Structures are given as C-alpha cells and as structure tokens.
C-alpha cells in the first residue's frame, strides 16, 4: 500500500475520542507509510500542535468537551503556515448543514462515518496533493481543443476566445489548480452566494456545454459521486 504522495515525509495527527477507531486509523495510516500521532481529545491535540508540525489533521467532529468544529476554527486562527494545515473532518452526522458548517470553518474535506479506510486514504492523498501543487499552479491547461490560462482566467479554442462569466472562470480556475483531484462541491460553493452548492451545479452544467463534446457524458469536467467535481485535462 504505497500512497502516490511522498507519505514517508508526511506527519498526520489523528484526533478521535473513540479508542477503537483511533487505534485502527493509526495502524492503517502507518501501514500506508505515514507518520501518525494520535490524540483522544481536543486539549491534547492543541498541545501537540503547539510543539509539532503536521502535514494534515484527521479530526472527529463529535467529541466530549471541545468538538471538531471548534478545534478547526482555532487551528485556522493560528498565524503563518500552522494556520493553513489541511483538515479532514470525520463525523457520524452527514447532513448537508454539518458539511457546510465544517467547510465554512476552513476544513479541506469532510467524510461521514462509517467509511471505508481506502476512501479515507484516497481523500488524504488528494488533499496533500492539492496542498503541494497549489504553489506550482500556473500557465495553461489543455483539454481536447481547449486551453485554459490560469493566470488570466481565459478559455480558448484554437485562437478563438470562449466567453466565460466571472463565476465560470473562477470555478474553472479552482478545478484547474486541483487538476486530477476531486474538489468538494460545498468547498467550491464558498465562492458563491449559495452555500448549498446548487449554484456550482449550474455553473458546471454551463461549462460542460462549452468544453465537452457530449455534456451528458463529460470527459474533462467529471462528477465524483458523493464528493464534487474533478477536472481531468490532457
């Protein structure tokens, strides 16, 4: 089991009050090649984050005392790089309102319990890949006969400029920065006035009409069931 990211250099913090789940996650992720530190509650996690640097935090929402939402908010308030540490929330509450709250507080992804360990691993890899690729995201991405200029937010087909609304250009840029990795639709919805994600769905439909040969069977702007959308350039 070898993650596509450089897991040997990645240090994860797992925070969950359930001893069994915490132990299983620590064992599974360690077998996948990560360094793993575990904490049973938020107070311990806070102390660990004051003394150690982590590449990602896997954080249970429903814990006695301080919950995962509060800890995520506190983490995002920290100055510098520490405040940008990726967070993956775990919860038995899978409602849209809970996901919206978690993402609005700055979480990078949200996984409902029960979940398959393999899905957790894939989501962790995707988050770490996005975090590592963001600084290099620049230039142009091509898909079919189209090219998207990330710096200018311009879509062209050959020499012809394809008109995009500001919202469509912003959405395409977010997906392009995270090319080949799924992006949660509710995370994308942060850039819209509709936190439910419906505005994102409308923009995706319009973009597909502009870039796909068959918008009903998309090749480049793909739906990732239960997560959101993914841009698969050439």
N, C-alpha and C positions, 0 to 999 in steps of 0.2 A: 504494500500500500504506500505509494510514493506520491505526495501532492505535487502538482505542477509548479507550485511556488517553491521557493527555497526554504522549506519548512525547518531545516536544521538551524537556521538563524532566527526563527520566529518564536517569540515567547508569548504564550497565551495565558490569560487569567480567567479561570472558570469560577463563577460565583453562584452557588445554589445551596439552599438550606437542606435539601434532601440528600442525606448521606449516600444513599444508593446511586442516585443519578449523578451526583458529583464524582463519585468514585468511578463509575462506568465511563463518564465523559473524559476524565483524566486519563484512564487507561487507554481508551480508544484513540484519543488525540495524540497521546505519547507514542502509541504504536504507529501512528501515521507520520511520526518524525518530528513533532513539535515539542518544544519545551513547555511544560504545563505546570502552573502554580494554581492551587485551589483555595477557595475561601468559603466558609459556611454562612457568612452574613456580611452585610454592607460595611460594618465598622472594621472588620478585618481587611476587607478589600481596600478600604480607604488607606489603612496603614501600609498595606503592600504597595499601593500606587504612589505613596509618598517616597518610598525607598527604592523601588524597582521600575524599570521601563518595560512596558508591554506593547506588543505589536497589535493585539486585539483583545477585547474583553467579551467573554461569553457570559451573559448576565440574566439570571432568572428575575422575572418581574415580581412574582408574588412571594415575598419573604417576610417573616416577622420582623418587627422594627422598621427600619428604613427599607422601602421597596426599591425595585429596579429602576422605576421611573425617576425617583428622587436621586438615586445614585448616578444615573445617566446625566441628569441636569447638572449635578455637582461636577461631574467629570468634564462636561463641556464648558464649565465656567473656569476651569483651570487655565492659566496662561501658557502661551507657547505651544510646542508640539504635543505636550501631555494632554492638552485640551482637545486635540484632534485624534486621539487614539480611537480606532474603529470600535464600535459596539454592536454586538449581535444579541438581541433580546430573545429570551425564551419564556413562554408563558402558556398556561393551560387555558387562558382566556384569548380566544382567537377572533373576537369580534372586530369589525372594521374600526369602531371608535377607539378600541385599545391600540390597534396598529397605528392609527392616525396620531394618537397621543404620543406613543413611543417614538415615531419618526419625527414628529414635530419637536420633540425634545433633543433630537440630534442623533438618534440611533441610526446605524447604517443598514440594518436589516432586522427582520422580525420573524421568528419561527415558532409555530404553535406546537404545543405538546398534545399527544405523543408524536414523535418524529422519528424518521429513520436516521441512524447515525451517519450513513453515507450522504444524505441530503445536508446534514449539518456540516460535514466536511467540505462538500462542494460549495456551500454558501460561504464558509470561512475562506476557502481558496479564492472565490470570486471577489470578496471584499478586499483581501490582501492584494490581489492582482490589480484591482481598481486603484487602491491606495498607492501602489507602486508605480502605476502607469500615468497617473494624472499629471505629474510634472513634465512628462515627455509628450503629452498630447498636443500635437501641433501639425501644421502642414495640411495635406489633403488626404482624404479617404476616398477610395473609389469603390463603386458597386455597380457592376454592369457598365452601361454607357454614361453613368453619372459620376460626378466628383463633388465632394463637399469640402469647402475650405473652412477649417475650424477657426482660423484667425478672423476671417471676415464674416463667417456665418452665411456663406453664399453657396448655392447649389447650382451646378451647371450640367448640361448635357451636350457634350462636344464643346462648341463655342457659344452655345445659347444659355443665357441665364434663366433659371427656373424661379419664378416668383414664389417666395415663402412669406407667410405672415411672421411677425416678430415671435409669436408663440411657437410656431412650427420650427423656426430657425433655432430657438432656444432649446426645444425638445430634441431636435436632431443633434445639436451640439452636445447635450448631456449624454445621449446614447453613443455618440461618436467617441467621446472621451473614454467611455467604458466599453469600447468595441469588443464584441465577442463575450461579454459578461452580462448576465441579466441585471436589470435595474428595476427595483420595486416601483410599481405604478404609483403608490402613495408617496414614495420619495420624489418621484417626478412631479407629483401634484403640488409639492411645496412651491413650485414656481407659478402656480395658477391660483385663481380666486376660488376654485372648487376643490376642497381638500378630500372629497370623496373619490377623486380620480376620474370622474366622468369626462371632464374637460380634456384630460390626457387621452382618453379613448377616442374622442372626437378628432383630436389633432393627429393621432396615429392613423386613423382611417383616411384623413385627408392626405397625409404624407404618402401613404401606400398608393393612393391614386396617382401620385406624381412620380413615384420611383419604381413601382412594381409592374411587371408585365401583366400579372394577374393578381390584383389586390386581394382577392379571396383566398389565394394560395401564395402568401408572401414568401419571397426568397431571402430578402435582405432585412426587412423590419419584422422580426418574428415575435410571436407571443410565447411567453414562458408561463405555462399554466400554473396558477397559484402564486406567481411572483410578480410578473410585469412584462417588460419588453426587452428585446435584445437586438442590437444592430450587428449584422454579420457582413461586413464589407469584404471585397475580394482580397 
